[in-house]
Amino acid sequence: MTNELIVLPSDPADAEDFDVTAEALDRAQRARLIRMTRTKLGLSQAGFAERFRVPVGTLRDWEQARVTPPDFAIAYVRVIAKHPDMVAKAVA
């Protein structure tokens, strides 16, 4: 049994439902932020990865919530969302 905090318990009436931990919810919210930033810029995963120098496999893992993006990556994505051209120029 895990000691993780359950923030959203499963529905006992739904055999396919599952508990959601605080860690899983955080990972999902981070994934959503990254995916929304990329799609608002109109970029594919490959395009975003190339433009902002993020390995495409890493970006994919973050967006699919397989891996929790570290805090510095979230900060980077927030800067990209506000100043995409400036960031792209800085990493070129």
N, C-alpha and C positions, 0 to 999 in steps of 0.2 A: 504493500500500500504506500502511496506517495503522500508527502506532507505538503504538496502544492495546494494553494488556495483555489478553491473552485468558485468562480465568479458567476457561472451560469450552469446550474445543474441540468442534467438531462431530463427529458420528459419521460416519465415512467410508462406513458401510454404509447410511446414511439420506440419500437425495438431498434431502430437505426440511429436514434439520437445519442448524443454523448455529452459528458461533462466538459466544460471549457474552463481551463485554468487561467489565472492572471497572466502567466507567461505566454500562453497561446494567444490570448486576446491582444496582448502587447505586440506580439509578432505579426498578427493579422493586421493591426492598425498601421504598423510600420510598412507592411507590404502594400497596403492600400495607398498610403501616402506616395510611395515610390511609383506605383502603377499609375495613379492619377496624375502625378507630375509629368511622367513620360507621355501619357496619352494627351494631356492638355497641350503639350508641345508638338503633337502630331508625329511622334517618332516611334518607329518599331523598336523592339528590344535591341536589335543589332545596331540600329541608327543611334539610339541613346547611348549605348555602350561605347560606340566608336567616338561620338562627339564629345563625351565627357570622361573618356578614358577609364571606364569601368569594365572589367572582364564580363563578357556577355553571360557566361555561366553563373557568375556571382549574382549578376542582376536578375537572372531567371530564378535562382534559388531564393533571393530576397522577395521577389514579386509573388512567388508561389508559396511563400511562408514556410519553406523547407528549412531555412536558416534565418536567424534573427539578425538583421543588419545592426552593426555596432552604432553607438551614438554619433561618432564622427561621420558615418555615412548618412545618417538622417540629417545632420547639420548641413552636409554637402548638398543633399537633395533639396533642402529648404532654400539654400542660396541659389541653386540652379533654377528653382521655381520662380524666384524673384528676378534673377539676372542671368537668364540662359546665354545670351550672347556674350556677356562679359566673361562668364565662366568658360565658355567654349574658346574664346580668344586667349584666355589665361593658360589653358591646358594645351593649346595648339603648338 
